[in-house]
Amino acid sequence: MKQIAIIISLCLICQISFAKDLLSIPEKFYQALGQIESNNKPKAVGDNGRAIGIYQIHKSYWQDAVDFNKSIKGRYSDCFNVEYSKKIVQAYFNRYERESIKNQNFENLARCHNGGYNWRNKREKTNNYWAKFKLILMSQN
């Protein structure tokens, strides 16, 4: 019994340490993402029903995020909630684009959101998305 308590304590310490290591994404990125994905409509459904919420999150994207950050609970349908969706986007980027978060490389983040974690192998497919995203960012200033 004592060993189980020690293991549980260590797991909690690891989770707390891990949570502190998550990098944050600036609000202006989320503002641009919401505008390009759904025109800032939290209840949006797109891509023939395969993407939901303000950031148009696909189920596989959500699954990647919750697999990476075990502290995120909930269901895929919770992506209709803006704050929950931000957690999903943050976890996804912390999993696949940590350096881009550190460097505030919005281009890489936008392309990853649009093209998936393997976006670098299909960079041309994300060119139009990045061009639109960049215009939105510039209009924020």
C-alpha positions as CSV (number, residue, x, y, z in Angstrom):
1,M,0.0,0.0,0.0
2,K,2.8,2.3,0.8
3,Q,4.4,1.7,-2.6
4,I,1.2,2.6,-4.4
5,A,1.0,5.9,-2.5
6,I,4.6,6.7,-3.4
7,I,4.0,5.8,-7.1
8,I,0.8,8.0,-7.1
9,S,2.7,10.9,-5.5
10,L,5.5,10.6,-8.1
11,C,3.0,10.6,-10.9
12,L,1.3,13.8,-9.5
13,I,4.7,15.5,-9.2
14,C,5.6,14.6,-12.8
15,Q,2.2,15.9,-14.0
16,I,2.7,19.2,-12.1
17,S,6.2,19.6,-13.5
18,F,5.0,18.7,-17.0
19,A,2.2,21.3,-16.8
20,K,4.8,24.0,-15.9
21,D,6.8,23.0,-19.0
22,L,3.9,23.8,-21.4
23,L,4.6,26.8,-23.4
24,S,1.8,29.4,-24.0
25,I,0.6,30.8,-27.2
26,P,-0.1,34.5,-27.5
27,E,-3.7,35.6,-27.6
28,K,-3.2,37.4,-30.9
29,F,-2.5,34.0,-32.5
30,Y,-5.8,32.7,-31.2
31,Q,-7.7,35.7,-32.5
32,A,-6.3,35.2,-36.0
33,L,-7.0,31.5,-35.8
34,G,-10.6,32.0,-34.8
35,Q,-11.1,34.5,-37.5
36,I,-9.7,32.4,-40.3
37,E,-11.3,29.1,-39.2
38,S,-14.8,30.1,-38.2
39,N,-15.2,33.9,-38.3
40,N,-15.0,33.6,-34.5
41,K,-18.1,31.4,-34.2
42,P,-17.6,28.9,-31.3
43,K,-20.5,26.7,-32.5
44,A,-19.2,26.4,-36.0
45,V,-19.2,23.0,-37.8
46,G,-17.1,22.7,-41.0
47,D,-15.3,20.4,-43.4
48,N,-18.4,18.4,-44.0
49,G,-19.0,17.9,-40.3
50,R,-15.5,16.8,-39.6
51,A,-14.3,19.9,-37.8
52,I,-15.9,21.8,-34.9
53,G,-15.7,24.9,-32.8
54,I,-14.1,28.3,-33.2
55,Y,-10.7,26.7,-34.3
56,Q,-12.3,24.0,-36.5
57,I,-10.7,21.1,-34.6
58,H,-10.8,17.6,-36.2
59,K,-11.2,14.6,-33.9
60,S,-7.7,13.3,-34.7
61,Y,-6.2,16.7,-33.7
62,W,-8.2,16.6,-30.5
63,Q,-7.1,13.0,-29.8
64,D,-3.4,13.9,-30.3
65,A,-3.8,16.8,-27.9
66,V,-5.5,14.8,-25.1
67,D,-3.1,11.9,-25.6
68,F,-0.2,14.3,-25.1
69,N,-1.6,16.3,-22.2
70,K,-3.4,13.8,-19.9
71,S,-4.6,16.6,-17.7
72,I,-7.1,17.6,-20.4
73,K,-10.3,15.8,-19.7
74,G,-13.5,15.9,-21.6
75,R,-15.0,14.9,-24.9
76,Y,-14.4,15.9,-28.5
77,S,-17.7,17.8,-28.4
78,D,-16.2,20.1,-25.7
79,C,-14.3,21.8,-28.6
80,F,-17.4,24.0,-29.0
81,N,-16.1,25.7,-25.8
82,V,-13.5,28.4,-26.7
83,E,-11.4,28.0,-23.6
84,Y,-11.4,24.2,-23.9
85,S,-10.4,24.6,-27.6
86,K,-7.5,26.8,-26.6
87,K,-6.2,24.0,-24.3
88,I,-6.4,21.6,-27.2
89,V,-4.6,23.9,-29.6
90,Q,-1.9,24.6,-27.0
91,A,-1.4,20.9,-26.2
92,Y,-1.2,20.0,-29.9
93,F,1.4,22.7,-30.6
94,N,3.4,21.7,-27.4
95,R,3.5,18.2,-28.8
96,Y,4.5,19.0,-32.4
97,E,5.8,22.6,-32.5
98,R,7.5,23.5,-29.2
99,E,10.3,25.5,-30.9
100,S,7.8,27.4,-33.0
101,I,6.0,28.4,-29.8
102,K,9.2,29.4,-28.1
103,N,10.2,31.5,-31.2
104,Q,6.6,32.8,-31.7
105,N,6.9,31.5,-35.3
106,F,3.2,32.0,-36.2
107,E,3.8,30.8,-39.7
108,N,4.8,27.3,-38.5
109,L,2.0,27.2,-36.0
110,A,-0.6,28.2,-38.6
111,R,0.7,25.7,-41.1
112,C,0.7,23.0,-38.5
113,H,-2.9,23.7,-37.5
114,N,-4.0,23.7,-41.1
115,G,-1.8,20.8,-42.5
116,G,-1.3,18.6,-39.4
117,Y,1.8,17.6,-37.6
118,N,3.3,16.5,-40.9
119,W,2.7,19.8,-42.6
120,R,6.4,20.2,-43.6
121,N,6.0,17.4,-46.1
122,K,3.0,19.2,-47.7
123,R,4.1,22.8,-47.3
124,E,2.6,23.9,-50.6
125,K,-0.8,22.8,-49.5
126,T,-0.6,25.3,-46.6
127,N,0.6,28.3,-48.6
128,N,-2.8,29.8,-49.2
129,Y,-3.8,29.3,-45.6
130,W,-0.6,31.0,-44.4
131,A,-1.1,33.9,-46.8
132,K,-4.6,34.5,-45.4
133,F,-3.4,34.1,-41.8
134,K,-0.6,36.6,-42.3
135,L,-3.1,39.2,-43.6
136,I,-5.2,38.7,-40.6
137,L,-2.2,39.1,-38.3
138,M,-1.2,42.3,-40.1
139,S,-4.7,43.8,-39.8
140,Q,-4.5,43.3,-36.0
141,N,-1.7,45.8,-35.6
